[in-house]
Amino acid sequence: MQRAAARVLRGARSPPVRTPPVRARSASAGSAPRGLVYERHGEPPSVVQLKDLEVPNLGDSDVHVKMLAAPINPADINMIQGTYAILSPLPAVGGNEGVGEVLEVGSRVSALKPGDWVIPADTGLGTWRTRGVFPEEKLLKVPGDIPVLCAATLSVNPCTALRMLTDFETLAPGDSVIQNAANSGVGQAVIQIARASGVKTINVVRDRPDLPQLVERLMALGADHVVTEEMLRKPEMKEIFKSTPKPRLALNCVGGKSTTEMLRHLQPKGTMVTYGGMAKQPVMVPVSAFIFRDVRLRGFWMTQWRKDHAQDQESVAGMMDTLCQLIQRGQLTAPASTEVPLQDYRAALEASMKPFVSSKQILLL
């Protein structure tokens, strides 16, 4: 994949950031910043509150950022519920992804200037706020000529999709990938990134009332085939493999029967990567798949990848450059989304937790 000219800052590992109760400096223009805060774990619509925030003094290596937009991702919900692998110290501002505009920089900040667009370098920044002050190393600069919704949803799902497509199997044009939860943010990015590389996609979704519309939308993104979980078990799958080779890579975000059935179509010596468990059921694999087909099972977590590459800024830069160039060429778009004003956050949280959601809730800040 080609690399673009997006400039990426030092993206070192960043622990969760709290907003300390320090008086805001007078240079902070505008009304007092607000943010979505939770003081205890629980169901997000019940425990999240919109509150005024106090901004810390701008240190020499700090950056004052006006947030523009931030999505609500499944990991955000799990962190608020207290069930995610990493949790922010309480009280915490929600949100791990988003895009903001630099308002002011400290005297030692040389790679950023007012007007630049930035995104989080790692998990735990607390992006559901109107303004904040963050250390420079916790931010990555992105081009200001990409759509704001693309920038706001860049650091999690597209990065996950790109890493899974490149780190586990060497895919060539004409090869194929099979994935479940194809309508998710990661799934939509997989379709588009694979398409740009000439890799075919077989996309599995759950049956639902608006299935025809969903199929049409995924095909418009570049999907080669869209099937339901029930169709995985039927002879019609053989028709697909008359024109599309058996996949060398399977991407699993569901678990349970969906995963077992998807695995049946994987090539011998192929790899299945699990990055989510929406069904809350274990991954069940027949013994025969190991013995007679020598399939490989792997796991992936974008947060861990960032930790492992905290000192490898060339890899981080290459990843962000590749994605930004795809966006600039029109080959990667933001996921289907609903833009929600910050004050309507409770409706957005409720919508993000409903089943069969194909539209990502994005808070406008």
N, C-alpha and C positions, 0 to 999 in steps of 0.2 A: 504494500500500500504506500502511496506517496505521502510526503510530509509537507505541511504548509509553513507559513512564515509567522505563525502565532508565537509571541514571546512568552515564555513561561518562567515564573519566578521560582525561587528556592521553595520547593514544596515539601519540607521536612515533616516528619510525623508530628501531628498536633493533637494534644490531649484536649478533652472538652474544656470550653472556655465559659467562665461565668462573667456576668456583668457586675463588678463590685460596686457597692453603694458609695461612690465618690462623686463629689460635686462636679457637674459639667463645666468645662471652661467656657469663657465668654465667647470664644471664637466659633462655637457651635451655633450656627445660624438656625433660625426657624423654631418651631414649637418643640416642646419636650418630646424625645423619642418614645415610641411605644413598642411593646413586644408581647408575644404570646408566651406566658410564663406558667409553669406547673411547679407546685411546691410539694406535691406527693405523687406517687404513681397510682394509676387507675385508668378508667376509660377516658380517652381524650376529651370528648364533649363535656364531661363532668368536671375534670380537674384542670383544664387549660383555661386561663383567664387573660384578657387583654389589659395590660397594665402600663403605666408610665415607667420608663427606665431612666436611671441616672447614668450618664456616660462618664467613664474615667478620664482623667487628664491625658492629653496626648503626649506620650513619651517620645524619646528621640527616635526609636525604631518602630513607632506605631503608625497606623493608617486610620484615618477617620472615613468611614464609608456610609453612604446613603444606599440602603438596600432598595432594589427596584422590583424584584419578583422572586418568589421562593415556592417550590412545589411541596406538596404533602406526599411523602413516600411511605411505603409499608414499614421501613425501618424506623421512621419517625414515630409512627403509631406504636410500634413495639417498644421503643425507648420510653415513651410516656407510660405505657402499660407496665414497664419494669421487667419485660421478658426478653429484651435484646441482650446480645453477648457483651456489649459495653453500654454503660449508663453514665449520664452526666451527673455531677454533684447537684444536689437540690439546694435551693430552688434553681431552676434552669429555664433558659429560653429555648423553645423547640426549634426544630429545623436543622438539617445537615447540608442542605444544598440551596443554591440561589445565585443571583448575580447582583452586584452593587456597583455604584459609581464612586470613585475616590473624591472626597471633598477636601481633604487636607492631609499632609504627610509630615512626619517628624523630621528633625534636622539630619538624621543619619539615613533616611530612606532615599536611595538614589535611583531605584529601578521603577518607581511609581511616581505619578504626578496627578494633580487634580484633573478630573475628566476621564481618567482611565477606568476601564471596566475590570472587575475582579470577581473571582469565584473562590469558594473554600478549597484549601489544599488538602484537607482531611476532614474526618467526621468530628462533630461536636462543636461547631462554631456558633450555633444558635442563630439561624438565619431568619427566623420569623420575627423580625423587628424592623423598624423604619430606619434606624441609624445605629452604628456601633463603632467602637474603637478596637482594632485588632492588631496584634503583632504582624509585621510585614511577612515573616516566614509562614504564616498561616493562610496566605493569599496567593492566588495564581492570576496573572494578568491574561485576559483574553481579548481578541480583536473587538473593537467597538462597532464593526460593520456587520456583525452577525445578528439575526433577530433576537430580541431580548428573551423570548421564551426558549429559544435554542440554548442561549447562554445559561439561563436559569436551570435548565435540566441537563447540563453537560457533564457534570462531575461524577454522576453515579451510574445511571443506566447505560449511556453510550460507552463509557469506559469499561463497564462490566461486559458488554456485548463484544467490544473489540478485543479485550483480553482473552475471552473464552474462544473466540474465533481464531486467534493467532497462537495461543500458548500451549495448546494441547495436541493438536494435529496440524500437519502441514497441508493446508488445503490449496488446491489448484483450480483454475477456472474449469467448470464442468463438474466438479465434485459437489456433493450435497450435504446438507445439515438438516437434522430433524429436531424440532423443539416443541415443548408444550408451553402453555401460558403465552401463546404467540401474540396475544393482544395486549400484553403487559408493556410497560415502558421498555424493558430490556428486549422483549420479543420484537417490538417494532423497530428498535435499533438494529437488532440482528438481521432482520429482513433487508434493511437498507444498506448496511455495511457489506453483507454478503453479496447483495445485488451489484454493488459497485466493484466487487472483486471477481464477479463472474461465477460465484458459488450459488447453487440452487438451494432453495429452502422448502422444506415440508413442514407445515405449520399446524399444530394441533390446538384446538380450542374446545371449550365445553359447549355443549348444545345449549341454546338460549332462544328466547322469543325473537330477538333481532338478528338471528344468525345470518340471513342473507345480506343485511347491511354491513355486518362485521366482515364477512368474507369479501365483499366488494371493496371495503376500505383497506384490508390487508393486501389484496391483489393490486390495488392502486399504489401501494407502497413498494411493490416489487416482489411480493410472494409468488412462488411458482405453484404451490399447491396448498390449499387450506382444507383440513379434515377435522371432524369431531373425534373425541375420545372413543366414541362407539365405533366409528369407521375403522379405527386401528385394528379391530378384531375381524374385519370382514374381508372377503376375497377381492373386493374392489381395489384394495391396496396394490394388488399385483399389476393393475393397469398403470398406476403411477410409475412403477419401476420398469415399465417398458420404455419410457422416455427419460427417466431420471435414475441415475445410479443409486444403489443402496447407500445410505449415509455412512460416513466415517466418523461423524461426530454427532452426539445427541446432547441436548441441553435441557436439563430438568429443573423446573421450578415448582413442581407440584408434589411428587411422591405418590405412594399408593399404587392402585391399578394402572393409572395413566402411565406411570414410569415403566412398569413391567411390560405393558403392551408396546410402548415405544421402543423399548430395548430389543424386542423381537425383530425389529426391522434394521437393526444396526449391523454393519458389515462385520465379519470376523476380524478380530484384533482392533475393532473400533473402540472409541472412548465415549463414555457418558459422563458429563460434568453436571453435578448438582450444585445449584446456587440458591435454592429456596425450597420451602416445603409448605406450599399453600394449603394442601389437603390435610396437613398435620398427621400424616400417616407415614410409616417407615418405607424406605426403598426396598422392595422385594425383588430379588434376582434369583432365577432358577439356577441350580447347580450346573445344569448342562450348559448354560451360557458361559460359565467360566471354563469348564473342562473342554467342550467341543468347539467353542468359538473364541475363547481367550479374550473376552471383552475386558476393558479396563474401566474402573469406576474411580472418579476423582471428585474433589470438591473445590469450590471457588468462593472467595469472599473478598470483595474489592477493598475493604478496609485493611485486611491482612496484606494484600498486595502492596498497598501504599506503605505500610509499615516496613515490609521487606525491602522496598525500593526507596526508603527515605534518604539514603545517601547516593542514590543513582539518579541524578537529575536528568541525565541524558535520556533514560527510558521514560521518565515522566514527560519530558518535553516532547519526545517523539510521539507518545500517545496523544497528547493534547493537540499537537500540530496536525496529526493525521485526521483527527475528528473535526478540527476547525476547517481544514481544507475541504473535507466532504461537505460541511455545512455551506461553505462559500461557493461550492460548485453546485449546490442544490441537490446533492445526493443524500443528505441526511437532514431530516426535519425534526422539529419538536414533536413529542407524542401528542396524540389527540388529547385535548385539555379543555378545562373550564376555568376561565379567569374569574377570581373571586376577590372583591374588596376586603381589606383586612378586617373591617368591622363585622363582616359576615363569616368569620372564621369557624363558628360553631357548625353552621350548615355545611361548610367545606369539609370539616373533620368527619361529620356524619356521612356525607356522600362518599368520602374516601374509604369508608369501612363497609360499604354495602357490597353484596355479592354481584358478580357479573359487571363490575365497573370497568368500562373501557376508556374513560376520560379522566385524566389526571387533574386533580384540583391544584391550581396555582394561585397563590396569594399575591395580590398586587399591593406593593408596599409604598 
